[in-house]
Amino acid sequence: MKDVILLVEDNVNDQELTLRALRKNNLTTDVVTVGDGVEALDYLFGTGRYADVKNRPTPRVVLLDLKLPRLGGIDVLRRLRADARTKWLPVVIFTSSREDQDIIEGYRFGATSYVRKPVLYTEFLEAVRELGLYWLMRNERPPHAPDNAG
Amino acid sequence: MHTRLSLRLPVTIALLLSTLIAAFAMLAYHEMRALAEAQYSSRVRMASEQISRLLAPVVAARKAEVAAVASDPRIRRALRSPDAVTLELARRALTLGQQASNAPGALELWDAAGQVFATAEAPADLRVPDALRVRPELSDADSVAAGPIRIVDGVVWYDIVAAVRDGGRHLGFVARRRPVVAEPATVRLVDVITNLIGREARFLVGHPATGWTDLQRPAAGPTVGTAESGGLQQTEIVGLGKRMGAAEPIPGSPWFVWVDFTPARVYARPTLFLHRILVIGLLVSMLGAAAGWLLSRPVTGSLSALTDAAQKMAAGDYEQRLALGRKDEIGQLAGAFDRMAAAVKEGHHSLERQVAERTRELEQTLGQLAGSEQQFRALASSSGAAIVTADHGGSIVFINEQGERMFGYDRSELIGRPFSLLLPERERPGLERRRERLMAVAEQRRLGRVIEVTARRKDGTEFPVELSLASWVAGSARLVGGVMRDISERRAMQFSLEERAQRLEAANRELAAFSYSVSHDLRAPLRALQGFSEALLEDYGDKLDARGNDYLNRVSAAAGRMGRLIDELLELSRVSRTELRRERVSLVPLVAEAFGQMHQLEPARQVRLIAHDAPLAFGDERLIALVVQNLVENAWKFTSKVPSAVIEFGRGPGDAVGRPSYYMRDNGAGFDMRYSDKLFGVFQRLHSETDFPGTGVGLAIVQRIILRHGGTVWAEGTPGKGATFHFTLGGRHEPAGTES
């Protein structure tokens, strides 16, 4: 099964910049992009729009924005951590903010990592490159949870 | 009882001696009496035995005489065949028998039936009384026997009876009636006996039942108890009083010999001994007393001197000294007395001094008291607070002018009324509880804290007051004082303050929300602007001319700069909002760390850091690190055009109240002091962006943090020579600790 990254991002500019950065860094992986929290959960749990989608690979990493329409990033995180199937799924909060409140909540509800999106393009490229290399190449994916054998 | 010591010793000795001697005398006397009794007992017994032995043959002789008459044949014949001839013959025999003894009395012949046959009288003037002429009695066993003593008309008589027998036949009796008279033989006998037992003794013959005689006439003797023989017998004898004697039976007769003495005679020697020893004892006691007096005189003399001295001292003469010069206990006592006298004199003087001092203090205190009373009145009337004093029962006893004004009452309306009148109904129970609790506490004390209650004016309007209660004791009375301050204005101010605080809080929340929003939403478009201009340059830079490239670069740079500005503004906002957590902070390591970071960013630059020892600061470590970081960054930046840059950190002169100050100095571009007030403003810059890049927020952050710590920050500078930034951190300072 091909490696995928699940990008949860409502801002199309950031979507484009992220994809470009991956591309520029030769990280040729499939990126599943969803525009809000509900869709993210739909993809991961095979509900809603993704109820009938057969090919729905488990992402190597979820890049999760915090400010999202409908269901916010923290709520998504809580739902993922509450479910046995996604309890161990690597979720990196990838957002503009560096507010204490966000960082604290992110970690409290089980974020695997917290990375701030830089304003400067060069820095942004660097951040995405490091994330891609790390999560796609370096990191060992967690095994399926025992009660998620399907 | 006050007995002088000089008398007490002799008296004690005399008493002691006399008691001892008396005890000894009594013991000895009793012993001697017992001894005397024993002695006399044996003497009496011996005498009575000897007398008895003397008398026994006399009795036997008398009996033989009568027996001889009774055995005369004429007597027997007359009784066997009495006729004139035989009777005459018998009478002759009787007369012969009578004449043979030549003693007064009578011989009588009786037949067995009890008839007198014949009588022969002695030729003496003493005739036998008729009362004695009774039928003789004789037991069958005896042939002759002495009869009992009988006393008639002051004469002692006795019988001797002999039986007249013919073969085995009893014919009659011959009875001899004989008086006891002073015959020459008897007188001799008495003389013999008297020589034997001594003149002080008395001896009697007789029987307790019938009477006693001294062998010449009747005599008084014991009436009971002679039968038993043994020790000395004490008996009461009629007409003689107490006698001590012993009896001894005379063999062949029913009589006893009785020898007795007067008790005085028996006890003469013990009594004499007692008298003597008592006299001796008296003398010994007197001697002992005299000796005691002589012995004690030196002691009591000294003691008298001591007593006199002590009495004089008690009377107030503290100059008394003994100085006896003796080495014994008395001398030591006198020495101790002298020392005590000296101490008493000293103590007395010191006491007088103290009394004088206390009196002065007391007068002073009284003066102060009067002063403080006036002071209280003055303070009470000028006080802006209402002062009310209540007695034990809660009745008002005092209220000051302000109290009258505050509550709208006249003083006369309140004095004697309950304190609770000044409060609305609902507040009264609470106040009562507090007042009672206050009264229950024994000592003078204030009720811990000031409380806020609602008070009520005369017109019924209510207003908030601050009330503090105190209780004290004045004489026997327990008073409670209340000080009340109208806090209506303060309440109003509090309300407005609270309102403002709420507004401020809301503003802060808004600011936080704004910052949050800025952080998220303002940066995204900038990132797009920056990102896509860069992407454009990357992908299509070669399709644009130089000017196009330049313009795109400007867009990208502006967007990047705005991103930085936003970041710094957020930082400033953050340092304003975060809570201070003060702890001890060591500054030098923070300086070194910040310097290290700068060096890492620009390793090519040659900058020297001089960090001196500096006291520990007390503040939020994270924020202070930010201060240090900004100042180091600032110094680093403005020394970028100096060939040998030096950054120096150390301890400053301190502020006015002794809190430590710190400084960060550089030898960089410096600044014109005229613009120093702009130095710490947000986005304020004294140098061009091209010379020294920056946003102008760094020093604003520094100032904000310092101010939040209650400290101050100021700068000195000369263009081209460098700048020095000073700061203090306020709050608690730690003068003890310094850094190494």
Interface residues (C-beta under 8 A of the other chain):
Chain A: N11 N13 D14 L17 R20 L66 K67 T95 S96 S97 R98 E99 D100 Q101 K117 P118 V119 L120 Y121 T122 F124
Chain B: S515 Y516 S519 H520 D521 R523 A524 P525 L526 R527 A528 Q530 G531 F532 S533 E534 A535 S556 A559 G560 G563 R564 I566 D567 L570 R574 T578
